[in-house]
Amino acid sequence: MSNDTYVPPRVWTWDKDNGGKFASINRPIAGPTHDRELPRGEHPLQLYSLATPNGVKVNIMLEELVELGIAEAEYDAWLIRISEGDQFGSGFVDINPNSKIPALLDTSVNPPLRVFESGSILLYLAEKFGHFIPQDIAGRTECLNWLFWQMGSGPLLGGGFGHFYAYAPEKFEYPINRYTMEVKRQLDVLNRQLADNHYIAGEQYSIADMAIWPWYGGVATNQVYEAAEFLEAHNYTHVLRWAEEVGQRPAVQRGRQVNRTWGELDEQVPERHSASDFDH
């Protein structure tokens, strides 16, 4: 522990230069910073996103629906560069007042319907098209249990562990230890669940898997934060089995590429407007 003890002031003051990698886009107020209309394509669903773990969830769902041959699930995916503040444009804020990706506009209804927050989008699409959520009350409830588990647990992994382990301007022992303990507990929760179930919510692949895989599958396979060794991810054998199996699904592989602008060039599809965009 450091000998330098931080004493909070009576009133907090925003330091624009403090905050690590994302200091330039973090601020204590909401609302747009500039006027910018969002583009629209020809498909019923308009997605505005980036291939972060939160964004990938919805990409996977849409690609799974398209793979089923559901024409109404065709979509345009527009790139939102969060490091450049695209999420604070007036058009994006109109769709998501929280200025976070992903955001979806369903133009198949009149007036067009906005859907924001990744869990809400997954549930909306599952109910709209009748896929990837069990229809019986017990199965549906178990699926939603795990969907909302991810919504509650994810910020501790991303904003907690991920920030202090990978992005904070300085490394501090206490927060890293605190959030590492919690992430390992979460991985153990998943490992125990997957010891007795093929997929997260049972024997059926569902939106629960789509929500959890980009974060926890990514951490376990060293694709998120490059922390697998630090977390001893090899011990979570059931999580690894599940992560590798889900990762082999063609729709999942395509979903990882949508709105991606980093990594190998053949893994990047910055914008997606048709299935042919993957032909590169």
N, C-alpha and C positions, 0 to 999 in steps of 0.2 A: 504493500500500500504506500502511496505517496505521502510525504510529510506536508505537502501543500494542500490545505483543506479549503475547498471552495465554500464561501459563505454567500448565499443568495442575497441580492439587494432587496430592499423593501418593495421596489417596483422594477420589474424586468424591463430592459431596454434592448431593442433589436440591434445586433451587430451584423451588418450585411456581409462582412468578410469572414464571419465565423460559420462553420458548418461543413467543412470538408469538401468533397468532390462536387456536391450538389448545392453549394452555398449560393451560386448565382441564380438558382431558380426557386429556392425556398424563401418563403415570406410569410408573415403572420396575418395576412389579409387575403380575402377571396376576391373574385371578380376578374374581369378581363384587364389586360394591360395594353391591348392594341386591338384595332378593328381588323378582322380577317374572316371572310366568308369561307366556309368549308366547301370543297368540291363535291359533286355528286355524279355517280355513274349511272348505268342503265339498269342495274339489278335491284331487286326489291329491298335488299339489306345493304346498308352503308355502314362500314366499320371504320372507325378512326382509332389507330392504335400504334403500338410498337411492340416488338417481340421480346418484352420482358416476361418473366414468369406469369405475371397477371395478364398480360396481353395474349400470351400463348394459349391460355385456357380457352378463350373464345375462338381463336383461330382453329384449334383442334375440333371444337364442337361443330363449327361451320363446315370444316373439311369432312368430318364424319357424316354429316347430313348430306352433303353433296355426293359423297361416295355411295350413299344409299339410293341415289338417283332422284332426290327431291329437288325439282327444278326451282321451287319457290324459295329454297335456301341458298340459291346462288347469291353471291355478294361481291361488292367492291371493297377492297381494303386499302385505305389511304394512310400514308405514313404521318405520324405525329412525332416530331423530334423533340422529346421532352427536355433534352439538354439545351435546346435552343428556345424553349419557352412556347412552343406551338400550342400547348395545352391552355395557355392563357389568352389565346385569340378569342374574339367575341363569339365567333361561330361555334367553337368548341365549348365555350362556357355555356352557351345556350343549350347544348345537349347534356353537358355534365357540369353543373355549377360547382362541383368539387374539384374540377380541373385535374382529373386523374384519368389515365387510360386504363382499360378500353372504354369506348363509348359507341353505342349502336343507334342508328336511326332506321326504323322500319317504315319504308315508304309504301308498303303494300296496303296500309290503312290510311284513312283520310279523317282528320289530318295525320301526317306522319307522327309516329310515336317514338319518343326518346327512351332509351334504356341505358342506365349507367350502373356501375359497380359490377365486377366480373361475375360474382355469384348470382346477382339479379339477372344478368344477361343469360347465363347458362340455364337458369330455371325458366326464364321467358321462352327461350328457344326450345327447351325440352317440352314445355307445355304446348307451345304453338304447333310443333310438328309431331308430338306424340312419340318421341324416341329418347332413349338413354335416361329414362326415369321409370322405375317400376310403376305399374298401374294399380297393384294391390296396396292397401293402406299400410300394411306392415313393411313391405319393401320400400314404398315411397318414403315413409317416415325414416327408415334406416338410412336411405340415400341422403335425405335432407339433414339428418343428424351429422353426417360426415361432410356434407357441403358446408354447413355452417361451422363445423369444427375447423375447417380450413380458414374460413373468414376470420374466426377469432384467433387462431393460432398463428396464421401467416405473418401478421405484423411483428410478432415476437421473433420470428425467424428473419424477416427482411429488415424492418426498421430497427430491430434490436440487435440480434447477432450479426447480420450482414453489415449493418452500418458500422458497428464498432470493430468488427474483425477485418473488414475489407475497405471501408470508405472513410472512416474518421481521420482527421488530420494527424491525430496522435493515437497511439495504442495505450489503453488504460486497462490494468488488470481487472479491476472490479467489474465493470460492465461486460467485458469479454467473458469472465468466469460466470457471471450471473446469467447471461443469455446462452452461453454454451450449455450450462446445466439444463436450461429449459428446452433447448433444441434437442438435446440427447433424450430428454424425457419424452418429447413429442415423437421422435423416431422410434422409441421403445413402444409407445402407444400404437403406432402404425404397425410395427413389427409383430406385436402380439395379435392385432386384428388380422393381419395377413397370414399368420400361422394357421388360422382356421378358416380363411376365406380366400377364394381365388382372386377376387377383386376387393376393393375397399369396402363396399357395402354388401358383399355377398358373392354369388356366383355370376352376377350380371355386370358387365361393363357399363358404367354410368357417368353422369356428370360429376359424381363424387371423385372418380378417378381423374377426370379431366381437370378438376380444380386442384387436386393435391399433387398430381404427377409433376407439373412444371417446377414446383417449389421443392418438394421433398424427394422426388425422383432425381431432380437435378442436383440437389445437395449430395445424395447418396452416391451418385455416379460421377461426382466431381465436376459437374458442368455449371454449378452455381457456387460462387465464392472460392472455388478451388480449396475447399475445406474438408474434403472427405478423409484425408489422413488425420487431420487435427481432431475430427469428430469420431475417428475410428469407425467409419461407416461400414467397413467390412464385417462388423459384428451383427449388423442388421440384415441377416441373410434373406429373410422373407421380403423385406422392403426391396432389396436388390433384385430378387427374382421378379417381383411385380414391376419394378421400374424398367428392367430390361425387356420384359414382355410387352408392356404398354408402348415402350419406345420403338418397337418393331412394327407397330401398326402403320400402314401407309399414310393414313390421314394424320396421324401424330407427327410423322416425319415431315409431311407437307406443312402442317400447322406451325412447326418450329421455324420454318423458313419465311413465313408471311410477315411482312413489315420488319424484316431483319436487315440490318445494314453493317454488320460486323462479322468476323470469322471468314471462313473460306467463301470465295465468290460463288461457288456452285451451291451454297447453302443460303444465299441471300435472294429474297424476292421482296424488294422494298415496297412495291405495290402489287396487289393481286386483283385482276379484273376478269380473268377466265382461267380455266384449267390449263390452257396452253402456256400460261406464265411460268409454269414449272418445267417446261420442256428444255430450258437451258441446261 
